[in-house]
Amino acid sequence: MASTKEYRDFVLEQLSEVPDVTCRPMMGEFLLYSAGVLFGGIYDDRLLVKIVPENEQYKMTEEIPYDGAKPMYFVEDIDNKEELVEIVKNTIEGLLNKK
C-alpha cells in the first residue's frame, strides 16, 4: 500500500519548525530529509524515523518500513507537533553525531 499525498502533506505541515525539511518520492513512499540528512520516511501512511541513541528516550516501537529494510522507530502521535519536532530534531542530532 502506498502512502497518500494527504498524509505526506500533514506530516510536512507538522514538521514546519524543523529546518530545511524536504521530501522525495520513492516507489509510492516518501523519504524525509533535513538539510540533506535522511532522517526518516513515510511508509504506508506511517511516519518512521531512523533509530539513534538520541531518540530512544521516546519509547517508540520498532517497525520495518518495507521487506528487507532495517527497523525504524514508528512515530505514532504525529498530532502532537511539539513532541514530533523534538523527536525529529533529536534524530537528526544523533545522525550528525554518527558522522
SEDRENVEX-649198 format. One record per atom (N, C-alpha, C): residue number from 1; residue in three letters; chain; x, y, z. Coordinates in Angstrom, 3 decimals, padded with zeros to 6 digits. Layout:
# residues N
SITE titi lumti drenlo       c1       c2       c3
SITE  NUM   ALA      A        X        Y        Z
...
//
This chain:
# residues 99
SITE titi lumti drenlo       c1       c2       c3
SITE    1   MET      A  000.833 -001.178  000.000
SITE    1   MET      A  000.000  000.000  000.000
SITE    1   MET      A  000.878  001.241  000.000
SITE    2   ALA      A  000.670  002.128 -000.888
SITE    2   ALA      A  001.443  003.367 -000.982
SITE    2   ALA      A  000.891  004.412 -000.011
SITE    3   SER      A  001.734  005.352  000.329
SITE    3   SER      A  001.321  006.447  001.198
SITE    3   SER      A  000.543  007.490  000.399
SITE    4   THR      A -000.361  008.170  001.090
SITE    4   THR      A -001.170  009.181  000.422
SITE    4   THR      A -000.492  010.548  000.483
SITE    5   LYS      A -000.782  011.356 -000.497
SITE    5   LYS      A -000.246  012.723 -000.522
SITE    5   LYS      A -000.836  013.555  000.611
SITE    6   GLU      A -002.048  013.239  001.016
SITE    6   GLU      A -002.681  013.963  002.123
SITE    6   GLU      A -001.922  013.726  003.427
SITE    7   TYR      A -001.545  012.472  003.675
SITE    7   TYR      A -000.772  012.156  004.881
SITE    7   TYR      A  000.591  012.837  004.810
SITE    8   ARG      A  001.238  012.764  003.654
SITE    8   ARG      A  002.530  013.430  003.459
SITE    8   ARG      A  002.422  014.915  003.752
SITE    9   ASP      A  001.399  015.561  003.205
SITE    9   ASP      A  001.229  016.998  003.411
SITE    9   ASP      A  001.026  017.332  004.883
SITE   10   PHE      A  000.258  016.489  005.592
SITE   10   PHE      A  000.036  016.723  007.015
SITE   10   PHE      A  001.346  016.591  007.799
SITE   11   VAL      A  002.126  015.558  007.500
SITE   11   VAL      A  003.414  015.370  008.182
SITE   11   VAL      A  004.327  016.566  007.917
SITE   12   LEU      A  004.406  016.997  006.677
SITE   12   LEU      A  005.262  018.146  006.351
SITE   12   LEU      A  004.798  019.412  007.063
SITE   13   GLU      A  003.500  019.584  007.182
SITE   13   GLU      A  002.965  020.729  007.926
SITE   13   GLU      A  003.364  020.648  009.396
SITE   14   GLN      A  003.275  019.464  009.970
SITE   14   GLN      A  003.649  019.266  011.371
SITE   14   GLN      A  005.149  019.494  011.592
SITE   15   LEU      A  005.952  019.258  010.562
SITE   15   LEU      A  007.408  019.416  010.672
SITE   15   LEU      A  007.886  020.796  010.224
SITE   16   SER      A  006.981  021.736  010.116
SITE   16   SER      A  007.343  023.071  009.603
SITE   16   SER      A  008.384  023.786  010.459
SITE   17   GLU      A  008.534  023.397  011.724
SITE   17   GLU      A  009.525  024.035  012.601
SITE   17   GLU      A  010.897  023.350  012.546
SITE   18   VAL      A  011.007  022.278  011.786
SITE   18   VAL      A  012.300  021.612  011.600
SITE   18   VAL      A  012.969  022.269  010.393
SITE   19   PRO      A  014.220  022.709  010.541
SITE   19   PRO      A  014.878  023.433  009.445
SITE   19   PRO      A  015.041  022.610  008.167
SITE   20   ASP      A  014.762  023.248  007.050
SITE   20   ASP      A  015.067  022.719  005.719
SITE   20   ASP      A  014.545  021.310  005.459
SITE   21   VAL      A  013.323  021.009  005.851
SITE   21   VAL      A  012.760  019.679  005.591
SITE   21   VAL      A  012.358  019.589  004.124
SITE   22   THR      A  012.813  018.506  003.502
SITE   22   THR      A  012.413  018.215  002.129
SITE   22   THR      A  011.911  016.784  002.066
SITE   23   CYS      A  011.165  016.516  001.025
SITE   23   CYS      A  010.537  015.210  000.854
SITE   23   CYS      A  010.771  014.749 -000.579
SITE   24   ARG      A  011.213  013.507 -000.718
SITE   24   ARG      A  011.435  012.942 -002.053
SITE   24   ARG      A  010.609  011.672 -002.211
SITE   25   PRO      A  009.872  011.570 -003.302
SITE   25   PRO      A  009.096  010.347 -003.529
SITE   25   PRO      A  010.017  009.167 -003.849
SITE   26   MET      A  009.614  007.979 -003.381
SITE   26   MET      A  010.371  006.763 -003.668
SITE   26   MET      A  009.402  005.586 -003.708
SITE   27   MET      A  009.092  005.121 -004.901
SITE   27   MET      A  008.283  003.917 -005.090
SITE   27   MET      A  006.976  003.955 -004.286
SITE   28   GLY      A  006.261  005.047 -004.358
SITE   28   GLY      A  004.979  005.168 -003.676
SITE   28   GLY      A  005.079  005.615 -002.235
SITE   29   GLU      A  006.288  005.789 -001.757
SITE   29   GLU      A  006.514  006.243 -000.388
SITE   29   GLU      A  007.286  007.567 -000.453
SITE   30   PHE      A  007.687  008.107  000.712
SITE   30   PHE      A  008.365  009.397  000.742
SITE   30   PHE      A  009.542  009.370  001.716
SITE   31   LEU      A  010.704  009.810  001.255
SITE   31   LEU      A  011.877  009.942  002.110
SITE   31   LEU      A  011.928  011.366  002.644
SITE   32   LEU      A  012.300  011.509  003.921
SITE   32   LEU      A  012.337  012.823  004.562
SITE   32   LEU      A  013.762  013.203  004.925
SITE   33   TYR      A  014.126  014.424  004.573
SITE   33   TYR      A  015.458  014.957  004.806
SITE   33   TYR      A  015.358  016.292  005.541
SITE   34   SER      A  016.399  016.616  006.286
SITE   34   SER      A  016.553  017.957  006.849
SITE   34   SER      A  017.979  018.384  006.547
SITE   35   ALA      A  018.106  019.465  005.788
SITE   35   ALA      A  019.421  019.973  005.384
SITE   35   ALA      A  020.275  018.855  004.785
SITE   36   GLY      A  019.648  018.006  003.975
SITE   36   GLY      A  020.367  016.937  003.295
SITE   36   GLY      A  020.560  015.671  004.101
SITE   37   VAL      A  020.124  015.639  005.376
SITE   37   VAL      A  020.277  014.458  006.225
SITE   37   VAL      A  018.991  013.636  006.167
SITE   38   LEU      A  019.097  012.391  005.694
SITE   38   LEU      A  017.951  011.486  005.639
SITE   38   LEU      A  017.649  011.021  007.059
SITE   39   PHE      A  016.522  011.471  007.612
SITE   39   PHE      A  016.192  011.117  008.997
SITE   39   PHE      A  015.029  010.143  009.105
SITE   40   GLY      A  014.270  009.964  008.040
SITE   40   GLY      A  013.137  009.054  008.119
SITE   40   GLY      A  012.350  009.025  006.829
SITE   41   GLY      A  011.137  008.530  006.938
SITE   41   GLY      A  010.294  008.453  005.764
SITE   41   GLY      A  008.860  008.147  006.123
SITE   42   ILE      A  008.028  008.232  005.115
SITE   42   ILE      A  006.617  007.903  005.253
SITE   42   ILE      A  006.390  006.626  004.453
SITE   43   TYR      A  005.987  005.574  005.160
SITE   43   TYR      A  005.789  004.258  004.562
SITE   43   TYR      A  004.401  003.758  004.948
SITE   44   ASP      A  003.563  003.496  003.977
SITE   44   ASP      A  002.193  003.017  004.234
SITE   44   ASP      A  001.472  003.930  005.229
SITE   45   ASP      A  001.585  005.233  005.007
SITE   45   ASP      A  000.982  006.239  005.884
SITE   45   ASP      A  001.404  006.078  007.342
SITE   46   ARG      A  002.676  005.757  007.543
SITE   46   ARG      A  003.294  005.712  008.879
SITE   46   ARG      A  004.552  006.556  008.807
SITE   47   LEU      A  004.751  007.418  009.796
SITE   47   LEU      A  005.989  008.185  009.886
SITE   47   LEU      A  006.996  007.351  010.662
SITE   48   LEU      A  008.102  007.025  010.018
SITE   48   LEU      A  009.173  006.265  010.653
SITE   48   LEU      A  010.443  007.093  010.639
SITE   49   VAL      A  011.208  007.031  011.755
SITE   49   VAL      A  012.488  007.730  011.837
SITE   49   VAL      A  013.586  006.721  012.143
SITE   50   LYS      A  014.789  007.071  011.737
SITE   50   LYS      A  015.929  006.197  011.987
SITE   50   LYS      A  016.167  006.056  013.486
SITE   51   ILE      A  016.705  004.925  013.875
SITE   51   ILE      A  016.981  004.643  015.283
SITE   51   ILE      A  018.381  005.137  015.627
SITE   52   VAL      A  018.444  006.032  016.601
SITE   52   VAL      A  019.711  006.544  017.136
SITE   52   VAL      A  019.566  006.648  018.654
SITE   53   PRO      A  020.676  006.626  019.398
SITE   53   PRO      A  020.574  006.734  020.859
SITE   53   PRO      A  019.808  007.982  021.326
SITE   54   GLU      A  019.889  009.045  020.571
SITE   54   GLU      A  019.259  010.308  020.960
SITE   54   GLU      A  017.731  010.283  020.918
SITE   55   ASN      A  017.122  009.274  020.267
SITE   55   ASN      A  015.658  009.225  020.252
SITE   55   ASN      A  015.085  008.002  020.983
SITE   56   GLU      A  015.941  007.240  021.658
SITE   56   GLU      A  015.475  006.066  022.398
SITE   56   GLU      A  014.583  006.446  023.575
SITE   57   GLN      A  014.767  007.643  024.114
SITE   57   GLN      A  014.017  008.091  025.292
SITE   57   GLN      A  012.509  008.173  025.055
SITE   58   TYR      A  012.085  008.207  023.807
SITE   58   TYR      A  010.663  008.358  023.500
SITE   58   TYR      A  009.897  007.038  023.503
SITE   59   LYS      A  010.599  005.930  023.691
SITE   59   LYS      A  009.974  004.601  023.815
SITE   59   LYS      A  009.034  004.278  022.653
SITE   60   MET      A  009.494  004.557  021.430
SITE   60   MET      A  008.700  004.252  020.240
SITE   60   MET      A  008.893  002.789  019.866
SITE   61   THR      A  007.926  002.232  019.173
SITE   61   THR      A  008.034  000.841  018.741
SITE   61   THR      A  008.838  000.764  017.446
SITE   62   GLU      A  009.532 -000.340  017.284
SITE   62   GLU      A  010.285 -000.573  016.057
SITE   62   GLU      A  009.368 -001.208  015.015
SITE   63   GLU      A  009.482 -000.723  013.795
SITE   63   GLU      A  008.734 -001.301  012.685
SITE   63   GLU      A  009.640 -001.375  011.468
SITE   64   ILE      A  009.301 -002.267  010.567
SITE   64   ILE      A  010.049 -002.439  009.324
SITE   64   ILE      A  009.331 -001.643  008.239
SITE   65   PRO      A  010.029 -000.694  007.594
SITE   65   PRO      A  009.362  000.123  006.576
SITE   65   PRO      A  008.936 -000.674  005.344
SITE   66   TYR      A  009.754 -001.643  004.940
SITE   66   TYR      A  009.462 -002.485  003.781
SITE   66   TYR      A  010.332 -003.725  003.892
SITE   67   ASP      A  009.993 -004.773  003.169
SITE   67   ASP      A  010.734 -006.036  003.239
SITE   67   ASP      A  012.219 -005.819  002.981
SITE   68   GLY      A  013.024 -006.371  003.850
SITE   68   GLY      A  014.473 -006.304  003.695
SITE   68   GLY      A  015.122 -005.062  004.287
SITE   69   ALA      A  014.332 -004.155  004.848
SITE   69   ALA      A  014.884 -002.909  005.414
SITE   69   ALA      A  015.212 -003.081  006.894
SITE   70   LYS      A  016.076 -002.206  007.378
SITE   70   LYS      A  016.391 -002.169  008.805
SITE   70   LYS      A  015.199 -001.598  009.567
SITE   71   PRO      A  015.037 -002.017  010.825
SITE   71   PRO      A  013.940 -001.452  011.624
SITE   71   PRO      A  014.128  000.057  011.826
SITE   72   MET      A  013.004  000.729  011.990
SITE   72   MET      A  012.981  002.158  012.277
SITE   72   MET      A  011.967  002.364  013.402
SITE   73   TYR      A  011.999  003.544  014.023
SITE   73   TYR      A  011.011  003.860  015.041
SITE   73   TYR      A  009.755  004.437  014.403
SITE   74   PHE      A  008.598  003.967  014.883
SITE   74   PHE      A  007.301  004.444  014.421
SITE   74   PHE      A  006.855  005.598  015.313
SITE   75   VAL      A  006.664  006.768  014.710
SITE   75   VAL      A  006.175  007.932  015.441
SITE   75   VAL      A  004.657  007.882  015.365
SITE   76   GLU      A  004.053  007.421  016.438
SITE   76   GLU      A  002.619  007.160  016.426
SITE   76   GLU      A  001.786  008.439  016.528
SITE   77   ASP      A  002.165  009.346  017.415
SITE   77   ASP      A  001.350  010.535  017.670
SITE   77   ASP      A  001.887  011.731  016.888
SITE   78   ILE      A  001.552  011.796  015.616
SITE   78   ILE      A  002.034  012.927  014.809
SITE   78   ILE      A  001.180  014.168  015.017
SITE   79   ASP      A  000.077  014.034  015.755
SITE   79   ASP      A -000.753  015.201  016.061
SITE   79   ASP      A -000.096  016.098  017.110
SITE   80   ASN      A  000.779  015.533  017.935
SITE   80   ASN      A  001.489  016.296  018.958
SITE   80   ASN      A  002.712  016.946  018.301
SITE   81   LYS      A  002.487  018.116  017.728
SITE   81   LYS      A  003.521  018.780  016.924
SITE   81   LYS      A  004.790  019.056  017.729
SITE   82   GLU      A  004.639  019.505  018.960
SITE   82   GLU      A  005.801  019.842  019.790
SITE   82   GLU      A  006.706  018.636  020.007
SITE   83   GLU      A  006.104  017.500  020.383
SITE   83   GLU      A  006.908  016.295  020.608
SITE   83   GLU      A  007.477  015.764  019.293
SITE   84   LEU      A  006.681  015.820  018.231
SITE   84   LEU      A  007.145  015.348  016.929
SITE   84   LEU      A  008.397  016.111  016.486
SITE   85   VAL      A  008.367  017.417  016.598
SITE   85   VAL      A  009.519  018.243  016.217
SITE   85   VAL      A  010.727  017.883  017.078
SITE   86   GLU      A  010.499  017.669  018.371
SITE   86   GLU      A  011.586  017.295  019.286
SITE   86   GLU      A  012.195  015.943  018.888
SITE   87   ILE      A  011.338  014.970  018.581
SITE   87   ILE      A  011.814  013.643  018.163
SITE   87   ILE      A  012.676  013.766  016.914
SITE   88   VAL      A  012.190  014.505  015.924
SITE   88   VAL      A  012.916  014.625  014.658
SITE   88   VAL      A  014.229  015.374  014.854
SITE   89   LYS      A  014.226  016.446  015.630
SITE   89   LYS      A  015.469  017.186  015.878
SITE   89   LYS      A  016.491  016.318  016.611
SITE   90   ASN      A  016.035  015.522  017.575
SITE   90   ASN      A  016.951  014.614  018.275
SITE   90   ASN      A  017.468  013.516  017.353
SITE   91   THR      A  016.623  013.042  016.452
SITE   91   THR      A  017.049  012.032  015.478
SITE   91   THR      A  018.135  012.600  014.567
SITE   92   ILE      A  017.924  013.800  014.075
SITE   92   ILE      A  018.917  014.440  013.194
SITE   92   ILE      A  020.213  014.658  013.948
SITE   93   GLU      A  020.117  015.118  015.193
SITE   93   GLU      A  021.332  015.306  016.004
SITE   93   GLU      A  022.106  013.998  016.142
SITE   94   GLY      A  021.373  012.912  016.394
SITE   94   GLY      A  022.023  011.609  016.513
SITE   94   GLY      A  022.690  011.159  015.234
SITE   95   LEU      A  022.056  011.428  014.102
SITE   95   LEU      A  022.642  011.060  012.814
SITE   95   LEU      A  023.894  011.895  012.515
SITE   96   LEU      A  023.853  013.163  012.882
SITE   96   LEU      A  025.033  014.023  012.666
SITE   96   LEU      A  026.186  013.621  013.592
SITE   97   ASN      A  025.856  013.142  014.791
SITE   97   ASN      A  026.888  012.689  015.736
SITE   97   ASN      A  027.585  011.428  015.245
SITE   98   LYS      A  026.901  010.629  014.420
SITE   98   LYS      A  027.490  009.389  013.888
SITE   98   LYS      A  028.608  009.685  012.883
SITE   99   LYS      A  028.503  010.841  012.211
SITE   99   LYS      A  029.458  011.166  011.136
SITE   99   LYS      A  030.804  011.520  011.683
//
